[in-house]
């Protein structure tokens, strides 16, 4: 498939010989100094030139986080042995063509993320005790990346879902712990990515963004004037709020600029959304395809996909009649008939993953494949949905420029923190981070190529 950004000629970066401009100069005489990011104008010319050349020389790095909130049958997922000589499980056999492209983990968890089903909201945040009263979530991995790299693309991040219970579940959460709703329509995602509005529609959207920005300006100034009359705790809360306002203002400015830029082209046809929630697997397949198209056109570099199996009925699966709802099947109580049906569902998940790996690997990017440049995390918040345990989480990690083809087997009784993988992912994205949520370092045994 060809897109408009392929075979793009590389132009020489503009190089200014002026010295670096101090940040304070931007707000000299204004009486206030915002915490600005490091702008191009503040960077010495030779640094800008080398950075620009480096960006042009290679394709971007990306992350794709996928959570199936009912997990997989553990006995059919986890392999035997460890390292590169592991013996693949029945499920991993379905991915055998891509064995060297992924790492499988056992004995990992999110420390203190308990509570059964509510833990899916913490799959990419690792915020502890989601089932407790007064729980407040923290920022998700994708939004952490979007805050730092989102200005490079039309969409800072995409939050997708299949059969999601709206308003209650999502993988994406803001820095202030607010849920970002999932987009469940592949058709809508496609139109956002590729269909350009008319000139009048574009200008109307720009005006709406400008109005929103002016409101944020007003709220920010009013809130700041309150600081001198507040106690220490309220000042801290207000500072967090003002930080969120500044971030939203910056995103509005970026969105306004993107509205006037032409959208990329694709030869892929517009998808037709299945109306029946039973068409679960078809919906999953379509969302994988939307993720591929979004990455291939560099429309975003962070995508999440929540597969809300808890909220799914007796779904359609080729080759097997499913007689009960997905959730009820997960509570199989060792019933052979339920396990057989659940195994058929799990196997289709693996087949769709294999298909997606193949499509990502078929896209060439500056001497590598799109799979080489994209970190794909597939897992669950539940180690075993039958008992609601949130330990020993079934986890696959593919692509992204790591040495794969291995089983990293940690202690299944005293689990290893999965947020360590998030730190490794952030560093692979080029972010100088050594901590995320309950991490204790980078993922042990996982090395970059």
C-alpha positions as CSV (number, residue, x, y, z in Angstrom):
1,X,0.0,0.0,0.0
2,X,1.3,3.4,-0.9
3,X,0.8,6.6,1.1
4,X,1.6,10.2,0.4
5,X,4.5,10.2,2.8
6,X,6.4,7.4,1.1
7,X,9.5,8.2,-1.0
8,X,9.4,11.8,0.5
9,X,12.6,13.7,-0.6
10,X,14.8,14.6,2.3
11,X,15.5,18.3,2.4
12,X,18.4,19.9,4.2
13,X,17.4,21.3,7.6
14,X,17.3,25.1,8.0
15,X,20.2,26.2,10.1
16,X,20.3,29.6,11.9
17,X,23.7,31.0,13.0
18,X,22.1,33.0,15.8
19,X,23.0,32.1,19.3
20,X,20.5,30.2,21.6
21,X,17.7,32.4,22.9
22,X,17.2,32.2,26.7
23,X,13.7,31.1,27.8
24,X,13.3,34.1,30.0
25,X,13.4,36.4,27.0
26,X,10.1,35.0,25.8
27,X,8.2,36.5,28.7
28,X,10.4,39.5,29.6
29,X,8.3,42.2,31.1
30,X,5.2,40.0,31.3
31,X,5.4,39.4,35.0
32,X,5.1,35.6,34.6
33,X,7.3,32.8,33.5
34,X,5.6,29.7,32.3
35,X,7.4,26.3,32.4
36,X,8.1,26.2,28.7
37,X,9.5,23.2,26.9
38,X,12.9,23.5,25.2
39,X,12.0,25.3,21.9
40,X,14.1,25.2,18.7
41,X,14.8,28.9,19.2
42,X,16.5,28.2,22.6
43,X,18.8,25.5,21.1
44,X,22.2,26.2,19.6
45,X,22.2,26.1,15.8
46,X,24.5,23.0,15.4
47,X,22.3,21.0,17.8
48,X,19.2,21.9,15.8
49,X,20.9,20.9,12.6
50,X,22.1,17.5,13.8
51,X,18.8,16.7,15.5
52,X,16.8,17.6,12.4
53,X,19.1,15.4,10.3
54,X,18.7,12.5,12.7
55,X,14.9,12.8,12.6
56,X,14.9,12.7,8.8
57,X,17.3,9.8,8.6
58,X,15.2,7.3,10.4
59,X,11.5,6.4,10.8
60,X,9.8,7.3,14.1
61,X,9.4,4.9,17.1
62,X,6.0,4.0,18.3
63,X,4.1,2.1,20.9
64,X,0.9,0.1,20.7
65,X,-0.6,-1.1,24.0
66,X,-3.4,-3.8,23.8
67,X,-5.2,-5.2,26.8
68,X,-7.7,-8.2,26.7
69,X,-9.3,-7.8,30.0
70,X,-10.2,-11.4,30.4
71,X,-6.7,-12.6,29.6
72,X,-5.9,-16.1,28.3
73,X,-6.0,-19.6,29.6
74,X,-2.6,-19.8,31.5
75,X,-2.0,-23.4,30.8
76,X,-2.2,-22.9,27.1
77,X,-0.3,-19.6,27.0
78,X,2.9,-19.9,29.1
79,X,5.8,-21.8,27.6
80,X,8.0,-24.4,29.2
81,X,11.7,-23.5,29.8
82,X,13.2,-20.1,29.6
83,X,15.6,-18.0,27.5
84,X,15.8,-18.6,23.8
85,X,15.4,-22.4,24.1
86,X,11.9,-22.4,25.5
87,X,9.3,-24.8,24.3
88,X,6.4,-22.9,22.8
89,X,2.9,-23.4,24.3
90,X,-0.1,-24.3,22.1
91,X,-1.0,-20.6,21.8
92,X,2.6,-19.5,21.0
93,X,2.8,-22.1,18.3
94,X,0.3,-20.0,16.4
95,X,2.9,-17.2,16.5
96,X,5.8,-19.5,15.6
97,X,6.5,-17.6,12.3
98,X,7.4,-14.5,14.4
99,X,9.1,-16.2,17.3
100,X,12.2,-14.1,16.8
101,X,10.1,-10.9,16.8
102,X,8.6,-11.1,20.3
103,X,9.4,-11.9,23.9
104,X,7.0,-13.7,26.2
105,X,7.0,-12.9,29.9
106,X,5.9,-14.9,32.9
107,X,5.9,-14.0,36.6
108,X,5.2,-10.3,36.0
109,X,2.6,-8.1,37.6
110,X,1.7,-4.5,38.5
111,X,2.6,-4.2,42.2
112,X,-0.5,-3.7,44.4
113,X,-2.9,-3.5,41.4
114,X,-5.7,-5.7,42.7
115,X,-9.4,-5.7,42.7
116,X,-10.1,-8.1,39.8
117,X,-11.9,-6.5,36.8
118,X,-11.3,-2.8,37.7
119,X,-7.6,-3.5,37.2
120,X,-8.0,-3.1,33.4
121,X,-8.1,0.6,33.9
122,X,-4.6,0.4,35.4
123,X,-3.0,-1.8,32.7
124,X,-1.0,1.1,31.4
125,X,-1.0,3.3,34.6
126,X,-0.1,0.7,37.3
127,X,-1.9,2.8,39.9
128,X,-2.4,0.6,43.0
129,X,-5.7,-0.6,44.5
130,X,-8.2,0.3,41.7
131,X,-11.0,-1.4,43.5
132,X,-10.7,0.7,46.7
133,X,-12.9,3.5,47.7
134,X,-11.6,6.9,46.7
135,X,-9.3,5.4,44.0
136,X,-7.8,7.9,41.6
137,X,-6.0,6.8,38.5
138,X,-2.7,8.2,37.3
139,X,-1.3,9.0,33.9
140,X,-1.1,6.1,31.4
141,X,2.0,5.2,29.4
142,X,0.5,6.4,26.1
143,X,-0.5,9.8,27.5
144,X,2.9,10.2,29.1
145,X,4.4,9.7,25.7
146,X,1.8,11.9,24.0
147,X,2.6,14.8,26.4
148,X,6.3,14.7,25.3
149,X,6.2,13.6,21.7
150,X,2.6,14.2,20.6
151,X,3.3,17.6,18.9
152,X,5.2,15.7,16.1
153,X,1.9,14.2,14.8
154,X,-1.6,15.2,13.9
155,X,-2.9,13.1,16.8
156,X,-0.9,13.0,20.0
157,X,-2.4,9.5,20.7
158,X,-5.3,7.4,19.7
159,X,-7.5,5.6,22.3
160,X,-9.4,2.7,20.7
161,X,-11.7,0.0,22.0
162,X,-13.9,-3.0,21.2
163,X,-17.2,-3.5,22.9
164,X,-16.1,-1.1,25.7
165,X,-18.4,-0.2,28.6
166,X,-18.3,3.5,27.9
167,X,-17.5,5.9,30.7
168,X,-16.2,3.1,32.9
169,X,-13.2,1.5,31.1
170,X,-10.3,2.8,29.1
171,X,-6.5,2.2,28.9
172,X,-5.8,5.9,28.5
173,X,-5.8,8.3,31.4
174,X,-4.7,11.9,31.8
175,X,-2.1,13.2,34.2
176,X,-4.9,14.3,36.5
177,X,-6.5,10.8,36.4
178,X,-9.3,11.5,34.0
179,X,-10.5,8.7,31.7
180,X,-10.1,9.3,28.0
181,X,-13.1,7.6,26.2
182,X,-12.4,4.8,23.7
183,X,-13.2,5.2,20.0
184,X,-15.0,2.0,18.9
185,X,-15.8,2.9,15.3
186,X,-13.2,1.9,12.8
187,X,-15.1,4.0,10.3
188,X,-14.7,7.1,12.5
189,X,-11.0,6.5,13.0
190,X,-10.5,6.1,9.2
191,X,-12.3,9.4,8.5
192,X,-10.3,11.2,11.2
193,X,-7.1,9.9,9.6
194,X,-7.8,10.5,6.0
195,X,-10.9,12.5,5.1
196,X,-10.3,16.2,4.9
197,X,-13.1,18.6,5.7
198,X,-14.2,21.4,3.4
199,X,-12.5,24.8,3.8
200,X,-15.5,26.1,5.7
201,X,-15.5,23.1,8.0
202,X,-11.8,23.5,8.7
203,X,-12.1,27.2,9.6
204,X,-15.1,26.4,11.9
205,X,-13.0,23.9,13.7
206,X,-10.1,26.3,14.0
207,X,-12.4,28.9,15.5
208,X,-13.7,26.4,18.0
209,X,-10.1,25.6,19.0
210,X,-9.3,29.3,19.4
211,X,-12.4,29.9,21.6
212,X,-11.4,26.9,23.7
213,X,-7.9,28.3,24.1
214,X,-9.1,31.7,25.2
215,X,-11.3,30.0,27.8
216,X,-8.3,28.1,29.1
217,X,-6.3,31.3,29.2
218,X,-9.0,33.0,31.3
219,X,-9.4,30.1,33.7
220,X,-5.7,29.9,34.1
221,X,-5.3,33.5,35.0
222,X,-8.2,33.5,37.4
223,X,-7.0,30.4,39.1
224,X,-3.5,31.7,39.5
225,X,-4.7,34.9,41.2
226,X,-6.1,32.6,44.0
227,X,-2.8,31.1,45.0
228,X,-1.8,33.7,47.6
229,X,-4.9,33.0,49.7
230,X,-4.6,29.2,49.7
231,X,-3.0,26.7,52.1
232,X,-0.1,24.5,51.0
233,X,-2.3,21.5,50.1
234,X,-4.6,23.6,48.0
235,X,-1.7,25.3,46.3
236,X,-0.3,21.9,45.3
237,X,-3.7,20.9,43.8
238,X,-4.0,24.2,42.0
239,X,-0.5,23.9,40.6
240,X,-1.4,20.4,39.2
241,X,-4.5,22.0,37.7
242,X,-2.6,24.9,36.1
243,X,-0.1,22.4,34.7
244,X,-3.0,20.6,33.0
245,X,-4.4,23.8,31.7
246,X,-1.0,24.8,30.1
247,X,-0.7,21.3,28.6
248,X,-4.2,21.6,27.1
249,X,-3.5,25.1,25.7
250,X,-0.4,23.8,24.0
251,X,-2.4,20.8,22.5
252,X,-5.0,23.3,21.2
253,X,-2.4,25.4,19.5
254,X,-0.9,22.3,17.9
255,X,-4.3,21.0,16.9
256,X,-5.2,24.4,15.3
257,X,-2.0,24.2,13.1
258,X,-2.7,20.6,12.1
259,X,-6.3,21.5,11.0
260,X,-4.9,23.5,8.0
261,X,-2.4,20.8,6.9
262,X,-3.6,18.3,4.3
263,X,-4.3,14.8,5.6
264,X,-2.3,11.8,4.2
265,X,-3.7,9.6,1.4
266,X,-4.3,5.9,1.5
267,X,-5.4,3.3,-1.0
268,X,-7.0,1.3,1.8
269,X,-10.8,1.4,1.5
270,X,-13.0,2.9,4.2
271,X,-14.0,0.1,6.7
272,X,-17.6,-0.8,7.5
273,X,-18.3,-1.1,11.2
274,X,-20.0,-4.4,12.3
275,X,-23.2,-3.5,14.2
276,X,-23.4,-6.7,16.2
277,X,-21.3,-6.9,19.3
278,X,-21.0,-10.7,18.5
279,X,-18.7,-9.7,15.6
280,X,-16.0,-9.2,18.2
281,X,-13.1,-10.7,16.3
282,X,-14.0,-8.7,13.2
283,X,-13.9,-5.5,15.2
284,X,-10.5,-6.5,16.7
285,X,-9.1,-7.1,13.2
286,X,-10.4,-3.7,12.0
287,X,-8.8,-1.9,14.9
288,X,-5.5,-3.6,14.2
289,X,-5.7,-2.4,10.7
290,X,-6.5,1.2,11.8
291,X,-3.5,1.1,14.0
292,X,-1.3,0.0,11.1
293,X,-2.6,2.8,8.9
294,X,-2.2,5.4,11.6
295,X,1.4,4.4,12.2
296,X,2.2,4.0,8.5
297,X,1.1,7.6,7.8
298,X,2.8,8.9,11.0
299,X,-0.6,10.2,12.1
300,X,0.3,9.3,15.7
301,X,3.0,7.4,17.6
302,X,1.0,6.1,20.6
303,X,-2.1,3.9,20.4
304,X,-4.0,1.9,23.0
305,X,-6.7,-0.7,22.3
306,X,-8.9,-2.1,25.1
307,X,-10.6,-5.4,24.2
308,X,-13.5,-5.3,26.6
309,X,-14.2,-9.0,26.7
310,X,-16.1,-8.5,30.0
311,X,-18.7,-6.5,28.1
312,X,-19.0,-8.9,25.2
313,X,-21.8,-11.5,24.5
314,X,-21.5,-15.0,23.0
315,X,-19.2,-13.9,20.2
316,X,-18.9,-15.3,16.7
317,X,-15.8,-17.5,16.2
318,X,-15.1,-19.4,13.0
319,X,-15.0,-23.2,13.5
320,X,-16.7,-23.2,16.9
321,X,-20.2,-22.5,18.2
322,X,-19.9,-20.2,21.2
323,X,-23.0,-20.8,23.5
324,X,-22.3,-18.5,26.4
325,X,-21.1,-14.9,27.0
326,X,-17.3,-14.3,27.0
327,X,-17.3,-13.3,30.7
328,X,-19.3,-16.4,31.8
329,X,-17.0,-18.6,29.8
330,X,-14.0,-17.1,31.6
331,X,-15.5,-18.3,34.9
332,X,-15.3,-21.9,33.6
333,X,-14.9,-23.6,36.9
334,X,-12.9,-26.3,35.1
335,X,-15.9,-27.2,32.9
336,X,-14.5,-28.9,29.8
337,X,-17.1,-27.5,27.4
338,X,-16.5,-23.9,28.6
339,X,-12.7,-24.4,28.4
340,X,-13.0,-25.8,24.9
341,X,-15.0,-22.7,23.8
342,X,-12.6,-20.3,25.6
343,X,-9.6,-22.0,24.0
344,X,-11.1,-21.4,20.6
345,X,-11.6,-17.7,21.4
346,X,-8.0,-17.4,22.7
347,X,-6.6,-19.1,19.5
348,X,-8.3,-16.6,17.3
349,X,-6.7,-13.8,19.4
350,X,-3.4,-15.4,18.6
351,X,-4.2,-15.7,14.9
352,X,-5.1,-12.1,14.7
353,X,-1.9,-11.1,16.4
354,X,0.1,-13.2,14.0
355,X,-1.7,-11.5,11.1
356,X,-1.0,-8.1,12.5
357,X,2.7,-8.9,13.1
358,X,2.9,-10.0,9.5
359,X,1.3,-6.8,8.2
360,X,3.6,-4.6,10.3
361,X,6.6,-6.5,9.2
362,X,5.6,-6.1,5.5
363,X,6.0,-2.3,5.7
364,X,9.5,-1.1,4.9
365,X,10.9,1.9,6.7
366,X,14.4,3.2,5.9
367,X,15.9,-0.2,5.9
368,X,13.8,-1.6,8.7
369,X,10.3,-2.8,9.0
370,X,7.4,-1.0,10.8
371,X,7.5,-3.9,13.3
372,X,11.1,-3.1,14.0
373,X,10.1,0.5,14.8
374,X,6.9,-0.3,16.7
375,X,6.7,-1.7,20.3
376,X,3.6,-3.9,20.6
377,X,2.5,-4.8,24.1
378,X,-0.2,-7.5,24.3
379,X,-1.4,-8.6,27.7
380,X,-4.1,-8.6,30.4
381,X,-4.8,-7.2,33.8
382,X,-5.8,-10.7,34.9
383,X,-3.5,-13.6,35.3
384,X,-6.4,-16.0,35.5
385,X,-9.9,-14.6,34.8
386,X,-11.5,-17.7,36.4
387,X,-10.2,-16.7,39.8
388,X,-9.7,-12.9,39.2
389,X,-6.1,-13.0,40.2
390,X,-3.9,-10.0,39.1
391,X,-0.6,-11.8,39.3
392,X,1.5,-13.7,36.7
393,X,0.0,-11.7,33.9
394,X,0.2,-13.2,30.4
395,X,2.3,-10.8,28.5
396,X,3.8,-10.6,25.0
397,X,6.1,-7.8,23.8
398,X,6.9,-7.6,20.1
399,X,9.0,-5.5,17.8
400,X,10.4,-2.1,18.7
401,X,14.1,-2.8,18.1
402,X,14.7,-5.2,21.0
403,X,16.5,-8.6,21.0
404,X,13.5,-11.0,21.1
405,X,13.0,-14.7,20.6
406,X,13.0,-15.5,24.3
407,X,10.9,-16.3,27.4
408,X,11.8,-14.1,30.3
409,X,10.6,-16.3,33.2
410,X,10.4,-14.5,36.6
411,X,9.2,-15.9,39.9
412,X,5.6,-16.8,39.6
413,X,5.1,-16.5,43.3
414,X,7.1,-13.4,44.0
415,X,6.4,-11.5,40.8
416,X,8.6,-9.0,39.0
417,X,7.2,-5.5,38.2
418,X,5.8,-5.1,34.7
419,X,6.2,-1.3,34.9
420,X,10.0,-1.9,34.4
421,X,9.0,-2.7,30.8
422,X,7.3,0.7,30.6
423,X,10.6,2.4,31.5
424,X,12.4,0.4,28.8
425,X,9.7,1.4,26.3
426,X,10.0,5.1,27.3
427,X,13.8,5.0,26.8
428,X,13.3,3.3,23.4
429,X,11.1,6.2,22.4
430,X,14.1,8.4,23.1
431,X,12.8,9.8,26.4
432,X,15.3,10.1,29.2
433,X,13.2,8.5,31.9
434,X,14.3,6.1,34.7
435,X,11.0,5.8,36.5
436,X,7.3,5.1,35.8
437,X,4.7,4.3,38.4
438,X,5.9,1.4,40.6
439,X,9.0,0.5,38.4
440,X,12.3,-0.3,40.0
441,X,14.4,0.1,36.9
442,X,14.4,-1.2,33.3
443,X,13.1,-4.6,32.3
444,X,15.8,-7.1,33.2
445,X,16.9,-9.4,30.4
446,X,15.4,-7.2,27.6
447,X,18.1,-5.6,25.5
448,X,17.9,-3.1,22.7
449,X,19.3,-4.1,19.3
